[in-house]
C-alpha cells in the first residue's frame, strides 16, 4: 500500500520507523530479531537507509597506494526483501543520488518493482568523506528534485515518493527561505510526502511546518524523532546532523554524564514528551530513527500509540 494512501486512510496518527542496514556478517535472523519488538505495534511502514560505498587506499608491497571501493553494509534491497518476507509491513527504501549513475538508479528501481515495493524515499545523499560539496556521479543526479523527476518520468505513479526535509535548515542552504524553496522544488517534481530530519525542540518543527504551508507545500509532513541515550551524543549528533539540542536537555545529560542508566532515561523522557506534544498538534504520524537500538523507541511507542 502506498504511504499517501496509508496516511489518508488512518483515523489517528501512527508510528513509523527507520532502520539502518546491518554491517556485513550480521545474519538475517539477527536483523529480524532487532525489528521484531516493534511488530506488536503494527507500524504501517519501515524506512531502510541506503549507504554509499566507501573509498579506501591500501598500500601495496612496492609502497604505492591503490584505490578500492568498499561496501561495509548489506544493501537496502536485501534488507527490504528480508523484512517483507518476515513481517506484514510496507518497506520504504532510500534511493540516493550519491554514488549512482542514472542507469544504476534505474536498475535499483527495477529491483524494487520486482519485489513489489511501492514506496521510496528519494534523497540526494551525503558527500563523500573529505568532499566540501556533494559531487554527483557522471551521468547521475545532483539534486533530489532531479531524482524525483526521473522516477516520475519513467514510472509515472507506480511509486509513492517521499523526500527529506530539515526543520532547522539543511547545513548547505544559506538560509531557511532557500531551503524551503528547494523543498518545494522536490514536491513540485512529484513528491507525495515529507519526512523530517530529527529535532529536539518541537518549536522548530511547528515553525518549519508553518513556513511550508505558507510556501504552498501541502503534502503530509511527518516529524522525525530520536531519543538520545548517552551524554556522548551531545557532541556526536549535532556534528553528524547539523542541528541544535536545547540547553535544558544538554544540562540534564551533562549533570548525569557518568550514569549511563540516568542518561538513557533522560533521553527517553524528553523524546516521549516531544511525541506527546506532536500528537496533540495535528501530525499524520511520528517517525522514529532507531539506529539499531529498539528498547527506548519501543517504550515511547508503547506509551503513545
C-alpha positions, 0 to 999 in steps of 0.5 A, spaced: 500 500 500 502 506 498 504 511 504 499 517 501 494 512 501 496 509 508 496 516 511 489 518 508 486 512 510 488 512 518 483 515 523 489 517 528 496 518 527 501 512 527 508 510 528 513 509 523 520 507 523 527 507 520 532 502 520 539 502 518 542 496 514 546 491 518 554 491 517 556 485 513 556 478 517 550 480 521 545 474 519 538 475 517 535 472 523 539 477 527 536 483 523 529 480 524 530 479 531 532 487 532 525 489 528 521 484 531 519 488 538 516 493 534 511 488 530 506 488 536 505 495 534 503 494 527 507 500 524 504 501 517 511 502 514 519 501 515 524 506 512 531 502 510 537 507 509 541 506 503 549 507 504 554 509 499 560 505 498 566 507 501 573 509 498 579 506 501 587 506 499 591 500 501 598 500 500 601 495 496 608 491 497 612 496 492 609 502 497 604 505 492 597 506 494 591 503 490 584 505 490 578 500 492 571 501 493 568 498 499 561 496 501 561 495 509 553 494 509 548 489 506 544 493 501 537 496 502 534 491 497 536 485 501 534 488 507 527 490 504 526 483 501 528 480 508 523 484 512 517 483 507 518 476 507 518 476 515 513 481 517 506 484 514 509 491 513 510 496 507 518 497 506 520 504 504 527 504 501 532 510 500 534 511 493 540 516 493 543 520 488 550 519 491 554 514 488 549 512 482 549 513 475 542 514 472 542 507 469 544 504 476 538 508 479 534 505 474 536 498 475 535 499 483 528 501 481 527 495 477 529 491 483 524 494 487 518 493 482 520 486 482 519 485 489 513 489 489 515 495 493 511 501 492 514 506 496 521 510 496 524 515 499 528 519 494 534 523 497 540 526 494 545 523 499 551 525 503 558 527 500 563 523 500 568 523 506 573 529 505 568 532 499 566 540 501 560 539 496 556 533 494 559 531 487 554 527 483 556 521 479 557 522 471 551 521 468 547 521 475 543 526 479 545 532 483 539 534 486 533 530 489 528 534 485 532 531 479 531 524 482 524 525 483 523 527 476 526 521 473 522 516 477 516 520 475 518 520 468 519 513 467 514 510 472 509 515 472 505 513 479 507 506 480 511 509 486 509 513 492 515 518 493 517 521 499 523 526 500 527 529 506 526 535 509 530 539 515 526 543 520 532 547 522 535 548 515 539 543 511 547 545 513 548 547 505 542 552 504 544 559 506 538 560 509 531 557 511 527 561 505 532 557 500 531 551 503 524 551 503 524 553 496 528 547 494 523 543 498 518 545 494 522 544 488 522 536 490 514 536 491 513 540 485 517 534 481 512 529 484 513 528 491 507 525 495 510 526 502 515 529 507 519 526 512 523 530 517 530 530 519 530 529 527 529 535 532 529 536 539 525 542 540 518 541 537 518 549 536 522 548 530 518 543 527 511 547 528 515 553 525 518 549 519 511 546 518 508 553 518 513 556 513 511 550 508 504 551 508 505 558 507 510 556 501 504 552 498 507 545 500 501 541 502 503 534 502 503 530 509 509 532 513 511 527 518 516 529 524 522 525 525 524 523 532 530 520 536 531 519 543 538 520 545 541 515 550 548 517 552 551 524 554 556 522 548 551 524 543 551 531 545 557 532 541 556 526 536 549 528 533 549 535 532 556 534 528 553 528 524 546 532 523 547 539 523 542 541 528 541 544 535 539 540 542 536 545 547 540 547 553 535 544 558 536 537 555 544 538 554 544 540 562 540 534 564 545 529 560 551 533 562 549 533 570 548 525 569 554 524 564 557 518 568 550 514 569 549 511 563 542 508 566 540 516 568 542 518 561 538 513 557 532 515 561 533 522 560 533 521 553 527 517 553 523 522 557 524 528 553 523 524 546 516 521 549 514 528 551 516 531 544 511 525 541 506 527 546 506 534 544 506 532 536 500 528 537 496 533 540 498 538 534 495 535 528 501 530 525 499 524 520 504 520 524 511 520 528 517 517 525 522 514 529 530 513 527 532 507 531 539 506 529 539 499 531 537 500 538 529 498 539 528 498 547 527 506 548 523 507 541 519 501 543 517 504 550 515 511 547 511 507 542 508 503 547 506 509 551 503 513 545 500 509 540 
